[in-house]
Amino acid sequence: MPIKNRFAEMLPELTEWRHDFHQHPELLFETHRTAGLVAERLRAMGCDEVVTGIGRTGVVAVIRGRKDTSGRVIGLRADMDALPIHEETGAGHASKTPGAMHACGHDGHTTMLLGAARYLAETRNFDGTAVVIFQPAEEGGGGGREMVEDGLMERFGIQEVYGMHNWPGMPLGSFGIRPGPFFAAADLVRIEVEGRGGHAAKPHETVDTTLVAAHVVTALQSIASRNADPTEQVVVSITSFRTSSDAYNVIPQKVELRGTVRSLDTGLQDMAEANLTRIAENTAAAFGAVARVSYKRNYPAMVNAAAQTDFAAEVARAVAGDCAEAPLVMGAEDFSFMLNARPGAYILVGNGETASLHHPGYDFDDAVIPAGCSWWAEVVERRMPIG
């Protein structure tokens, strides 16, 4: 089955929807306008049930098939939130909100799932129930966690759940997936180094926290290079270095470091947390300073279930003719919370040769919409076939 003709017919209207979402980006859980439009359109499509406020500003709709002898309930999830980035695409549909833009394509994800929902509500050519999930706050807010903790899976009886993300650099409308660990866990680290501040002309009277913190940053790189098995993946990135004074002639009393630790299993997480704490505290102590470490496990690793991954790839081959093996991704994805709650799979759809995700020049390619919609619809029709 190639891309469904119905989505080619819908494409002009779906493109208008996508451009409207793009022009009005909203951050984290503040997706009120987006969620309102999503709910309004789902009701107009004739979905059997539309519920708002799941996970604060999430939207969930239920579409029942022509039959329900299978008893199956399949969840399909798209994210709605944007990023705090100033857009530099120059597109006619560019963001109208200063300092915010859809730099990750969630406007496209939302549009593709809306298109699939319309088709499924029109045809109902399946035996079971489809639940379409529109999630806020993927970009660091943990909206997936909030929806799961709000009873998403139990309330709607979801048995399996599927997600999709566009991927620059992959051929337009192609697909890629892998079983097992796919996206990394992302832990948040904050280290406060305190010494003894003083005059820059009298360093011997101080404990120079800038020097100490610089040594801490360097030493932390030994976690990946000397503490982790070379065949495993762990990334330690210190991304912020803030002194308590920005004067030219003051050695600061305190320095705060922030960053992330990314890994693919809990054993690596345990190792990284223990070694990061030990290295920071002992390095600071060697200089006569004190390091206080705050380590927060944020998004868990996203792990695709084997059977659902095989099925998702089968659907992708039906839509696009092929499905590539995707690489491991050390970025995080909070669909991990949903996959921890129910078996399922997450797939990548090619966005062509565009700017990278989270770049001010990125834009979702509207030509991807029919392929993404078709994959969603085929997941439901093939997982819950009539007859």
NUVEX-50579 format. One line per field, with one value per atom (N, C-alpha, C): residue in one letter; x, y, z. Coordinates in steps of 0.001 Angstrom, whole numbers, plus 500000, padded with zeros to 6 digits. Each point is the difference from the previous one (the first is absolute). Example, Ala and Ser with C-alpha at 12.3 -4.5 7.8 and 13.67 -1.06 7.14 Angstrom:
residu = c(a_a_a_s_s_s) $
east = c(513190_499110_500900_499650_500820_499230) $
north = c(494310_501190_501200_501050_501190_501090) $
up = c(507800_500000_500000_499280_500060_500730) $
//
This chain:
residu = c(m_m_m_p_p_p_i_i_i_k_k_k_n_n_n_r_r_r_f_f_f_a_a_a_e_e_e_m_m_m_l_l_l_p_p_p_e_e_e_l_l_l_t_t_t_e_e_e_w_w_w_r_r_r_h_h_h_d_d_d_f_f_f_h_h_h_q_q_q_h_h_h_p_p_p_e_e_e_l_l_l_l_l_l_f_f_f_e_e_e_t_t_t_h_h_h_r_r_r_t_t_t_a_a_a_g_g_g_l_l_l_v_v_v_a_a_a_e_e_e_r_r_r_l_l_l_r_r_r_a_a_a_m_m_m_g_g_g_c_c_c_d_d_d_e_e_e_v_v_v_v_v_v_t_t_t_g_g_g_i_i_i_g_g_g_r_r_r_t_t_t_g_g_g_v_v_v_v_v_v_a_a_a_v_v_v_i_i_i_r_r_r_g_g_g_r_r_r_k_k_k_d_d_d_t_t_t_s_s_s_g_g_g_r_r_r_v_v_v_i_i_i_g_g_g_l_l_l_r_r_r_a_a_a_d_d_d_m_m_m_d_d_d_a_a_a_l_l_l_p_p_p_i_i_i_h_h_h_e_e_e_e_e_e_t_t_t_g_g_g_a_a_a_g_g_g_h_h_h_a_a_a_s_s_s_k_k_k_t_t_t_p_p_p_g_g_g_a_a_a_m_m_m_h_h_h_a_a_a_c_c_c_g_g_g_h_h_h_d_d_d_g_g_g_h_h_h_t_t_t_t_t_t_m_m_m_l_l_l_l_l_l_g_g_g_a_a_a_a_a_a_r_r_r_y_y_y_l_l_l_a_a_a_e_e_e_t_t_t_r_r_r_n_n_n_f_f_f_d_d_d_g_g_g_t_t_t_a_a_a_v_v_v_v_v_v_i_i_i_f_f_f_q_q_q_p_p_p_a_a_a_e_e_e_e_e_e_g_g_g_g_g_g_g_g_g_g_g_g_g_g_g_r_r_r_e_e_e_m_m_m_v_v_v_e_e_e_d_d_d_g_g_g_l_l_l_m_m_m_e_e_e_r_r_r_f_f_f_g_g_g_i_i_i_q_q_q_e_e_e_v_v_v_y_y_y_g_g_g_m_m_m_h_h_h_n_n_n_w_w_w_p_p_p_g_g_g_m_m_m_p_p_p_l_l_l_g_g_g_s_s_s_f_f_f_g_g_g_i_i_i_r_r_r_p_p_p_g_g_g_p_p_p_f_f_f_f_f_f_a_a_a_a_a_a_a_a_a_d_d_d_l_l_l_v_v_v_r_r_r_i_i_i_e_e_e_v_v_v_e_e_e_g_g_g_r_r_r_g_g_g_g_g_g_h_h_h_a_a_a_a_a_a_k_k_k_p_p_p_h_h_h_e_e_e_t_t_t_v_v_v_d_d_d_t_t_t_t_t_t_l_l_l_v_v_v_a_a_a_a_a_a_h_h_h_v_v_v_v_v_v_t_t_t_a_a_a_l_l_l_q_q_q_s_s_s_i_i_i_a_a_a_s_s_s_r_r_r_n_n_n_a_a_a_d_d_d_p_p_p_t_t_t_e_e_e_q_q_q_v_v_v_v_v_v_v_v_v_s_s_s_i_i_i_t_t_t_s_s_s_f_f_f_r_r_r_t_t_t_s_s_s_s_s_s_d_d_d_a_a_a_y_y_y_n_n_n_v_v_v_i_i_i_p_p_p_q_q_q_k_k_k_v_v_v_e_e_e_l_l_l_r_r_r_g_g_g_t_t_t_v_v_v_r_r_r_s_s_s_l_l_l_d_d_d_t_t_t_g_g_g_l_l_l_q_q_q_d_d_d_m_m_m_a_a_a_e_e_e_a_a_a_n_n_n_l_l_l_t_t_t_r_r_r_i_i_i_a_a_a_e_e_e_n_n_n_t_t_t_a_a_a_a_a_a_a_a_a_f_f_f_g_g_g_a_a_a_v_v_v_a_a_a_r_r_r_v_v_v_s_s_s_y_y_y_k_k_k_r_r_r_n_n_n_y_y_y_p_p_p_a_a_a_m_m_m_v_v_v_n_n_n_a_a_a_a_a_a_a_a_a_q_q_q_t_t_t_d_d_d_f_f_f_a_a_a_a_a_a_e_e_e_v_v_v_a_a_a_r_r_r_a_a_a_v_v_v_a_a_a_g_g_g_d_d_d_c_c_c_a_a_a_e_e_e_a_a_a_p_p_p_l_l_l_v_v_v_m_m_m_g_g_g_a_a_a_e_e_e_d_d_d_f_f_f_s_s_s_f_f_f_m_m_m_l_l_l_n_n_n_a_a_a_r_r_r_p_p_p_g_g_g_a_a_a_y_y_y_i_i_i_l_l_l_v_v_v_g_g_g_n_n_n_g_g_g_e_e_e_t_t_t_a_a_a_s_s_s_l_l_l_h_h_h_h_h_h_p_p_p_g_g_g_y_y_y_d_d_d_f_f_f_d_d_d_d_d_d_a_a_a_v_v_v_i_i_i_p_p_p_a_a_a_g_g_g_c_c_c_s_s_s_w_w_w_w_w_w_a_a_a_e_e_e_v_v_v_v_v_v_e_e_e_r_r_r_r_r_r_m_m_m_p_p_p_i_i_i_g_g_g) $
east = c(500848_499152_500889_499992_500776_499323_500524_499395_498541_499130_498562_499608_499166_499575_499272_499306_499222_500913_501224_500894_500550_500132_500359_498887_498757_498857_499972_500350_499974_501185_501055_501269_499888_499274_499931_499450_498934_499422_500928_500594_500919_501217_500451_501122_499620_498778_499524_499994_499543_500001_501421_500917_501382_500620_499745_500558_499425_498727_499393_500633_500194_500684_501409_500672_501370_500062_499019_499989_499704_499425_499586_500591_501325_500639_499734_499890_499782_500953_500481_501053_499450_500659_499754_498503_499458_498593_499071_500563_499173_499446_499606_499506_498478_499499_498550_499336_500570_499400_500069_501168_500176_499045_499948_499110_498544_499633_498630_499628_500912_499741_499950_500909_500003_498674_499550_498735_498824_499988_498923_499935_501156_500025_499639_500422_499646_498487_499387_498540_499301_500498_499391_500128_501030_500187_499010_499386_499060_500631_501119_500592_498991_500027_498997_500139_501203_500237_501225_499920_501141_500158_501190_500250_501200_499854_501096_500514_501157_500533_500684_500298_500764_501483_500650_501382_500051_499108_499864_499339_500730_499412_499983_500069_499920_498570_499881_498697_500001_498900_499865_498640_499984_498738_499904_498765_499717_499244_500468_499327_499744_498741_499646_499826_500483_499889_498590_499805_498685_499645_501000_499795_500889_499657_500856_500009_500233_500103_501409_500980_501388_500286_499297_500265_501294_500633_501285_499823_500949_500029_501433_500163_501313_500118_501070_500257_500985_499736_500877_500315_501262_500364_500786_499630_500753_500242_501113_500308_499645_499696_499455_500879_500971_500692_501157_500385_501082_501224_500973_501264_500247_500739_500325_501172_499752_501009_499410_500804_499542_500146_498894_499990_500774_500744_500774_499787_498794_499739_499670_499396_499532_498764_499365_498806_498809_499079_498785_499142_500149_499216_500870_501037_500910_499279_500607_499437_499678_498842_499605_500271_500593_500284_501500_500467_501446_500583_501128_500690_499420_499064_499432_499783_500263_499770_499874_499371_499931_501270_501061_501301_500229_498970_500143_498915_499105_498998_498773_499774_498819_498713_500095_498849_499648_501022_499763_499470_500527_499524_498519_499630_498605_499107_500436_499204_499829_501076_499898_499042_500030_499083_498562_499816_498645_499485_500859_499588_499620_500808_499676_498703_499793_498772_498775_500094_498864_499692_501031_499809_499383_500522_499488_498563_499657_498626_499047_500500_499182_499753_501051_499919_499663_500586_499825_500200_500960_500261_500949_499599_500807_499112_500517_499272_500681_499500_500593_499852_500926_499927_501349_499976_501200_499903_501078_500061_501118_499639_501004_500360_501309_500536_500828_499641_500731_500612_501311_500726_500703_499911_500795_501375_500872_501220_500908_500262_501022_501392_500141_501316_500448_500186_500565_499005_498714_499020_499461_500262_499507_498508_499438_498557_499540_500856_499646_499845_500891_499905_498716_499673_498793_498740_499944_498805_499872_501118_499959_499570_500571_499637_498567_499441_498602_499033_500525_499139_499687_500826_499731_499752_500898_499902_498789_499784_498894_498645_499899_498713_499479_500911_499561_500282_500493_500198_501055_501003_501003_500874_500163_500791_501370_500084_501247_500016_501224_500079_501138_499747_500958_500260_501254_500389_500833_500146_500755_500660_501196_500707_500615_499910_500677_501511_500775_501445_500711_500579_500791_501171_500319_501107_499560_498829_499420_499188_499984_499217_498540_499450_498647_498990_499276_498949_500487_501317_500525_499846_500263_499834_501235_500222_501079_499613_500445_499630_501043_500040_500845_499325_500179_499450_500897_499455_500783_500289_501075_500331_500192_499343_500002_500473_499307_500402_500515_500911_500691_499196_500339_499565_500758_499347_500652_499839_501110_500006_500536_499463_500374_500968_501083_501050_500208_500090_500387_501065_501118_501113_500337_499929_500405_501371_500957_501354_500176_500349_500211_501418_500652_501348_500098_500981_500124_500320_499044_500171_500992_500403_500926_500455_501063_500515_500820_499827_500713_501513_500444_501439_500604_499144_500482_499438_500297_499426_500437_501174_500486_499135_499179_499105_498624_499815_498689_500086_498836_499882_499231_500728_499478_498992_498731_498955_499973_500432_500049_500996_501162_501006_499501_499411_499499_498942_499028_498912_500511_501024_500589_500598_500665_500549_498879_498912_498857_499459_499794_499476_500902_501295_500945_499972_499994_500042_498743_498861_498749_500023_500847_500067_500600_500642_500540_498887_498777_498889_499784_499926_499803_501260_501161_501233_500662_499747_500710_499112_498759_499129_498986_499612_499000_500685_499347_500455_500032_501118_500089_498944_499395_498961_498626_499882_498717_500016_498804_499870_499612_500818_499652_500629_499244_500459_499821_501094_499964_500296_499054_500164_499722_501027_499797_499745_498810_499543_499891_500172_499878_501034_500697_501047_499744_499462_499594_500746_500699_500666_499099_500222_499161_500367_501091_500373_500471_499658_500477_500974_500544_500967_501363_500771_501329_500979_499800_501022_499539_499021_499481_500096_500602_499939_498706_499101_498651_499972_499050_499797_499426_499137_499325_499993_499955_499766_498937_499055_498984_500197_500065_500084_498677_499580_498803_500288_499284_500179_499115_500287_499222_500914_499429_500637_499015_500465_499119_500536_499079_500392_498827_500245_498976_499465_500528_499419_500278_499278_500084_501357_500674_501332_500976_499956_500846_499608_498695_499544_500579_499914_500519_501497_500738_501443_500320_499295_500278_499688_498877_499637_501017_500376_500949_501361_500485_501318_499999_498927_499922_500041_499244_499982_501382_500602_501323_501053_500034_501015_499841_498763_499769_500391_499538_500277_501493_500647_501408_500934_499656_500815_499960_498786_499881_500765_499880_500677_501521_500521_501451_500530_499146_500401_499568_499359_499529_498621_499272_498641_498996_498732_498916_499118_499619_499062_498730_498863_498700_499296_499666_499475_498509_499244_498587_499856_499543_499887_498553_499323_498580_499804_499436_499661_498713_500124_498896_499240_500378_499343_500731_499285_500661_500330_500810_500279_498700_499875_498822_500298_499219_500276_498820_500250_498981_499828_498755_499713_500225_500526_500415_498837_498895_498891_499375_499806_499386_500935_501311_500953_499928_499938_499863_498729_498918_498738_500083_500572_500130_500823_501057_500830_499231_499199_499163_499045_499395_499097_500765_501191_500812_500344_500339_500305_498778_498816_498774_499741_500346_499749_501072_501278_501117_500839_499746_500769_501214_500423_501184_499968_500800_500166_501424_500772_501412_500179_501177_500368_500531_499327_500379_501202_500813_501122_499540_500841_499753_500022_499140_499910_500279_500982_500324_499177_499129_498999_498918_499208_498953_498626_499044_498634_499060_499033_499190_498852_499944_499142_500453_501217_500520_499060_499335_499082_498813_499527_498873_500445_501219_500498_500353_500280_500180_498677_498906_498678_499324_500280_499387_501002_499924_500874_499623_500992_499746_501286_499951_501171_499946_501181_500210_500784_499556_500602_500394_500995_500431_499480_499554_499593_500901_500520_500972_499427_500743_499607_500867_500816_500824_501209_500600_501220_499644_499560_499655_501026_499884_500819_499711_500933_499841_498923_499503_499042_500604_499167_500386_500891_500017_500767_499031_500402_499081_499585_500724_499627_499210_499639_499249_498545_499427_498558_499561_498855_499397_499592_500236_499655_498581_499106_498596_499811_500955_499892_500056_500447_500056_498613_499060_498706_499282_499835_499271_500644_501341_500674_499750_500125_499770_498568_499043_498581_499722_500576_499761_500551_501185_500561_499096_499523_499088_498765_499383_498765_500242_501117_500315_500292_500602_500223_498675_498983_498687_499345_499961_499273_500673_501328_500693_500064_500063_500052_498611_498964_498625_499169_500334_499320_498550_499193_498614_500020_499247_499904_501085) $
north = c(498809_501191_501248_500808_501240_501064_501198_501122_500132_500157_500026_501273_499838_501144_501050_499564_500956_501063_499644_500981_500975_499559_500940_501019_499546_500915_500991_499534_500861_500959_499733_500697_501522_500655_501471_500501_499341_500437_499665_498822_499627_500924_500420_500945_501331_500462_501231_499834_498856_499751_500050_499323_499949_501390_500806_501356_500843_499810_500740_499603_498703_499560_500600_500022_500499_501486_500760_501443_500339_499059_500267_498941_499967_498993_500265_498923_500107_499045_500418_499270_499125_498864_499109_499706_500312_499711_501144_501087_501152_499865_498796_499727_500165_501084_500178_500206_500870_500241_498736_499368_498795_498906_499752_498960_500315_501293_500384_499721_500321_499731_498500_499249_498555_499402_500379_499472_500389_501248_500473_499182_499734_499243_498543_499415_498617_499846_500973_499950_500141_500901_500206_498758_499192_498774_498917_500153_498990_498919_500315_499030_499653_498790_499539_500663_500392_500654_500887_501210_500915_500522_499798_500382_500936_501112_500952_499967_500603_500129_498767_499022_498833_500382_499884_500475_501511_500703_501460_500495_500003_500552_498981_498721_498975_499798_499462_499713_498544_499295_498595_499815_499270_499701_498509_499484_498586_499851_499066_499690_498498_499612_498582_499482_498800_499403_499504_499525_499467_498769_499296_498835_500118_499257_499959_498590_499028_498622_499674_500788_499729_500434_501042_500554_500776_500229_500702_501510_500638_501460_500448_500785_500446_501510_500446_501423_500528_501201_500691_501370_500335_501229_500982_501287_501095_501067_500749_501073_501354_500978_501280_501203_499909_501198_500415_501273_500591_500210_500763_500240_501492_500389_501420_500441_500042_500370_501068_500987_501040_499475_499966_499393_500842_499293_500654_499322_499439_499320_500977_501150_500924_499510_498948_499440_500933_499925_500807_499630_498775_499547_499986_500824_500017_500393_499653_500284_501481_500262_501362_500297_499040_500147_500163_501182_500198_499004_499412_499106_498614_499647_498646_499552_498712_499468_498475_499456_498546_499539_499849_499610_498501_499238_498548_499281_500752_499388_499468_500415_499510_500522_501143_500473_498995_499403_498964_498719_499604_498787_500132_501146_500240_499949_500622_500035_498603_499214_498656_499125_500103_499182_500490_501306_500501_499476_499983_499469_498535_499216_498586_499825_500833_499916_500272_500987_500291_498794_499424_498837_498843_499711_498881_500234_501257_500312_499899_500285_499891_498544_499185_498647_498947_500119_499034_498567_499818_498704_499169_499799_499204_499412_498978_499265_500251_500994_500371_501491_500582_501414_500656_501159_500820_501186_500269_501140_500921_501219_500951_500942_500172_500677_501198_501189_501224_500536_499935_500217_501353_500710_501212_499672_500986_499994_498804_499675_498986_500586_501284_500646_500395_498991_500248_500044_500032_500106_498681_498921_498694_499852_500518_499878_498562_499133_498586_499385_500342_499529_500496_501281_500581_499288_499688_499339_498578_499286_498649_500041_500933_500103_500473_500635_500440_498885_498795_498847_499752_500524_499866_498557_499114_498621_499277_500159_499301_500574_501317_500635_499610_499900_499708_498557_499195_498586_499695_500871_499842_498781_499165_498779_500113_500772_500252_501467_500565_501426_500222_500885_500256_501498_500344_501397_500154_501247_500281_501361_500129_501282_500190_501216_500308_500035_499734_499902_500631_501195_500603_499101_500024_499183_498666_499512_498802_500407_499185_500340_500297_500975_500479_498853_499792_498993_498581_499804_498672_499747_498762_499655_499272_500122_499290_499667_498851_499564_499002_499764_498947_499459_498700_499428_500312_499867_500190_501463_500300_501398_500789_501145_500793_501423_500687_501334_499885_500889_499895_500581_499522_500685_501314_501016_501306_500425_500039_500411_501425_500753_501398_500127_500716_500132_501475_500273_501337_499821_500685_499914_501401_500206_501282_499818_500764_499988_501259_499819_501145_499967_501152_500130_501196_500871_501226_501121_500909_501090_501035_500875_501048_500830_500752_500906_499213_500348_499298_500182_501087_500238_499188_499323_499239_498575_499240_498654_499076_500262_499152_500084_501062_500156_499396_499400_499472_498495_499407_498678_500264_500005_500512_499023_500315_499096_499872_501030_499885_498924_500024_498976_498616_499918_498712_499448_500841_499548_499578_500692_499612_498600_499691_498657_498965_500368_499077_499666_501025_499775_499044_500225_499136_498579_499867_498671_499188_500677_499276_499269_500437_499311_498598_499701_498657_498977_500443_499057_499220_500722_499325_499307_500625_499468_498912_499975_499060_499196_500403_499254_499132_500395_499246_498987_498857_499020_500693_499915_500699_499579_498824_499558_500544_500707_500558_501512_500582_501427_500786_500987_500970_501335_501061_501344_500927_500621_500983_501371_500916_501339_501062_500781_501170_501177_500562_500986_501416_500159_501327_500144_501154_500294_501431_500125_501322_500330_501121_500456_500957_500089_500876_501469_500269_501388_500064_501111_500163_501182_500413_501102_499506_500915_499649_499682_500630_499931_499249_499115_499253_498501_499269_498538_499604_499320_499785_498987_500194_499077_498673_500057_498785_499933_498774_499728_498918_500187_498972_499406_498683_499260_499290_499965_499241_499181_498904_499189_498779_499062_498775_498790_498875_498694_499142_499428_499205_498576_499037_498586_499182_498696_499156_498902_499891_499036_500452_499399_500449_499683_498939_499710_501117_500530_501134_501246_500192_501138_499921_498827_499824_500308_499460_500228_501478_500662_501405_500876_499760_500809_499842_498764_499758_500637_499835_500533_501510_500559_501455_500637_499434_500548_499870_498834_499768_500937_500113_500822_501473_500498_501417_500314_499178_500273_499886_498969_499779_500961_500376_500990_501335_500409_501251_499928_498873_499849_500077_499515_500034_501425_500958_501411_500784_499312_500684_500613_499617_500501_498891_500337_499045_499956_498800_499845_499328_500597_499428_499599_498727_499448_499719_500488_499641_499221_498758_499124_499534_500408_499677_499110_498821_499126_500518_500449_500702_499075_499951_499095_498656_498874_498693_499691_498980_499556_499532_500291_499566_498668_498984_498623_499482_499651_499417_498515_499549_498579_499264_498771_499271_499737_499439_499634_501236_501051_501217_500714_499874_500587_499289_498674_499240_500408_500156_500396_501407_500936_501381_500054_499190_499950_499402_498989_499401_501036_500807_501056_501026_500361_500971_499488_498714_499429_500010_499799_500047_501398_501014_501386_500516_499726_500638_499034_498697_499033_499469_500660_499571_500637_499437_500586_499736_501055_499867_499688_499494_499870_501340_500588_501324_499890_501046_499985_500245_499651_500421_501521_500567_501452_500343_500876_500366_501182_500530_500948_499266_500742_499397_500229_499175_500071_499504_500848_499582_499075_499541_498863_498776_500066_498915_499674_501012_499748_499155_500246_499217_498579_499839_498659_499234_500699_499313_499504_500661_499633_498930_499993_499049_499627_498781_499660_500831_500278_500793_500268_500971_500300_501440_500518_501381_499933_500738_499926_501399_500063_501255_500070_501191_500241_501092_499774_500915_501361_501058_501381_500604_499171_500509_500785_500739_500754_501392_500045_501264_500294_501172_500306_498977_499839_499002_500421_499023_500276_500963_500888_500990_501102_500138_501055_501113_501291_501100_500027_499250_499944_498770_499171_498767_500305_499170_500017_498606_499582_498731_500098_498946_499986_499454_500818_499596_498784_499724_498838_498681_500049_498793_499597_500929_499782_498747_499779_498793_498697_499931_498776_499762_501055_499850_499626_500659_499668_498553_499571_498632_498975_500292_499054_499866_501125_499949_499164_500291_499305_498509_499655_498594_499257_500679_499365_499509_500830_499635_498923_500174_499053_498635_499961_498709_499322_500795_499393_499515_500625_499637_499807_498999_499844_499544_500421_499541_498562_499122_498616_499154) $
up = c(500000_500000_500000_498940_499988_500857_499936_500721_499574_500965_499727_499246_498970_499183_500829_501035_500818_500592_500330_500609_498968_498767_498940_499800_500096_499894_501156_501179_501194_500066_499243_500218_500017_499070_500080_501337_500503_501271_501167_499976_501067_500023_498824_499936_500644_499754_500653_501511_500475_501445_500543_499302_500461_500055_498972_499977_501135_500308_501109_501328_500218_501217_500059_498851_499955_500347_499542_500249_501451_500734_501388_500937_500133_500855_501473_500756_501442_500710_501166_500705_501120_500195_501129_500182_501182_500266_499598_499466_499630_498587_499634_498646_499927_500550_500115_498641_499163_498685_499141_499980_499197_500447_501304_500522_499700_500082_499697_498551_499071_498581_499732_500624_499824_500461_501190_500528_499115_499529_499131_498709_499403_498745_500223_501101_500288_500193_500653_500167_498650_499159_498678_499122_500226_499228_500392_501161_500469_500851_500659_500925_501088_500496_500956_501365_500340_501291_499864_500509_500007_501420_500571_501387_500031_500694_500162_501435_500219_501350_500541_499154_500446_499995_501142_500079_499823_500693_499986_498716_498873_498774_498859_500317_498972_499516_498797_499390_499554_500292_499616_499338_498878_499325_499739_500054_499790_498684_499157_498733_499992_499981_500016_498578_499771_498687_499705_498776_499611_500807_500486_500847_501227_501048_501189_500566_499117_500471_500472_499545_500389_501426_500467_501321_500083_498863_500007_500086_500703_500104_499721_498938_499555_500205_500647_500196_498971_499490_499056_500590_500126_500705_499139_500081_499393_501057_499869_500941_499388_500858_499529_500283_500900_500487_499106_500131_499211_500888_499483_500706_500192_501038_500224_499122_498691_499003_499099_499626_499068_498573_499261_498660_498986_499126_498944_498649_499772_498731_498879_500335_498983_499274_500501_499353_500153_499061_500089_501185_500488_501157_501266_500046_501141_501292_501112_501317_500176_500586_500345_501482_500686_501423_500196_500388_500174_501003_499622_500917_500110_499134_500007_498563_499743_498657_500059_498979_499849_499301_500778_499457_500071_500380_500078_499211_499369_499139_500703_501249_500693_499353_499299_499229_498913_499372_499006_500607_501149_500669_500346_500570_500365_498769_498921_498773_499419_499968_499431_500797_501333_500793_499857_499847_499727_498659_498983_498703_500100_500716_500179_500777_501026_500790_499130_499115_499115_499117_499413_499134_500782_501188_500791_500437_500316_500387_498809_498795_498790_499604_500035_499447_501049_501175_501102_499511_499141_499387_500873_501235_500920_501082_500675_501024_501346_500719_501270_500233_500768_500368_499811_499335_499858_500947_500719_500922_499519_499597_499521_501144_500213_501181_499548_500457_499671_501291_500066_501251_500040_501120_500194_500572_500034_500823_499772_498737_499737_500177_499683_499995_501413_500837_501320_501137_499710_501081_500492_499246_500426_499853_498913_499789_499872_499436_499917_501374_500906_501387_500643_499764_500603_499499_498697_499459_500549_500096_500556_501457_500784_501413_500192_498968_500042_499610_499818_499731_498543_499090_498569_499585_500345_499518_500582_501290_500662_499589_499953_499706_498626_499011_498645_499591_500929_499737_498957_499867_498943_500277_498957_500125_499331_498928_499294_499615_499847_499665_499011_499019_498921_499871_499703_499811_498740_499539_498777_500115_499398_499967_498623_499475_498746_500222_498927_500158_498806_500171_498926_499602_498711_499501_499454_500394_499398_498785_498941_498803_500344_499320_500270_499944_501103_500040_500210_500188_500321_501498_500436_501405_500528_501311_500661_501432_500487_501352_500486_501321_500558_501262_500284_501239_501184_501196_501217_500271_500765_500289_498718_499916_498767_500297_500920_500446_501439_500365_501282_501160_501196_501223_500110_500532_500179_501456_500729_501404_500112_500935_500189_501182_499779_501010_500353_501287_500471_501077_499852_500953_500481_501299_500585_500644_499525_500560_500837_501271_500894_500558_499886_500538_500928_499742_500780_499015_499831_499063_500495_499096_500386_498818_500215_498983_498978_498738_498936_500101_500673_500171_501138_500797_501157_499970_498947_499895_501126_500609_501083_501246_500093_501143_499727_498843_499610_499744_499847_499366_498710_498890_498729_499383_500128_499524_498483_499290_498541_499585_500612_499724_500407_501170_500492_499057_499639_499137_498633_499481_498715_500090_501108_500195_500119_500650_500114_498617_499159_498646_499235_500053_499293_500546_501322_500618_499699_499850_499743_498660_499077_498704_500127_501134_500200_500220_500296_500171_498715_498875_498713_499519_500232_499419_500829_501328_500861_500944_500237_500907_499274_498777_499233_499096_499803_499010_498636_499264_498707_498986_500199_499061_500354_501120_500425_499828_500020_499707_501261_500327_501039_499600_500159_499627_501191_500432_501091_499394_500101_499413_501049_500349_500854_499066_500099_499019_500552_501310_500606_501106_500022_500984_500479_501211_500509_501281_500007_501216_500762_501303_500826_499851_499280_499705_498561_499310_498627_499885_501148_499996_499514_499416_499506_501133_501154_501050_501244_499845_501145_499716_500914_499966_500708_499302_500551_501143_500883_501122_499520_498968_499540_498472_499497_498582_499901_499082_499759_498613_499932_498748_499751_498744_499628_498754_499868_498807_500018_499086_499886_499941_500414_499811_499229_498887_499136_499905_500141_499981_499498_499787_499391_500906_501228_500935_501427_500935_501398_500619_499535_500521_499702_498785_499638_500782_500204_500812_501407_500614_501361_500048_499029_499950_499828_499075_499719_501203_500653_501168_501114_500296_501089_499703_498771_499666_499866_499478_499896_501384_500923_501363_500642_499870_500594_499414_498683_499339_500370_499972_500313_501433_500936_501412_500311_499476_500336_499276_498777_499294_500732_500395_500751_501313_500705_501291_499845_498888_499777_499952_499627_499941_501240_500953_501195_499847_498957_499775_500299_499869_500233_498747_499559_498882_500514_499685_500361_498699_499897_498745_500132_499006_499863_498694_500097_498827_499886_498925_499829_498789_500230_498879_499364_498774_499356_499050_498722_499067_500002_500125_499884_498545_499780_498637_499351_498708_499254_499336_500363_499570_499187_498744_499130_500293_500139_500182_498686_500065_498799_499049_500507_499118_499361_500783_499472_499021_500206_499061_498656_500028_498754_499258_500742_499382_499416_500755_499519_498721_499931_498796_498833_500277_498954_499412_500859_499535_499168_500462_499260_498604_499908_498684_499102_500587_499215_499453_500788_499590_499050_500334_499283_499169_500113_499240_500725_501076_500730_501391_500906_501327_500441_500201_500337_501483_500351_501407_500476_500947_500493_500932_500103_500936_501425_500965_501375_500068_500827_500150_501466_500248_501371_500501_499159_500466_500767_500768_500825_499381_500414_499474_501087_500403_501146_499628_498741_499664_500783_500556_500838_501150_500566_501113_499544_498788_499478_499674_499456_499702_501267_501094_501276_500556_499597_500507_499148_498695_499079_498902_499464_498866_498782_499183_498801_499266_499097_499181_499527_499711_499560_498700_498990_498678_499527_499117_499392_498566_499583_498617_499433_498804_499416_499669_500360_499703_498900_499333_498912_500491_499081_500313_500528_501247_500650_501088_500606_501172_501096_500905_501052_500995_500743_501061_501016_500536_501009_499413_498693_499339_499597_500096_499659_498532_499142_498595_499621_500971_499720_499650_499114_499761_499579_500477_499593_498533_499230_498575_499838_499459_499877_499104_499124_499119_500779_501256_500837_500484_500038_500655_499500_498690_499575_500465_499988_500450_501486_500813_501432_500316_499356_500210_499617_498869_499525_500986_500571_500966_501215_500532_501152_499675_498856_499640_499795_499356_499763_501308_500972_501302_500568_499943_500554_499164_498683_499153_499941_500070_499951_501365_501078_501332_500429_499479_500368_498727_499183_498702_500153_499062_499926_499476_500626_499473_500566) $
//
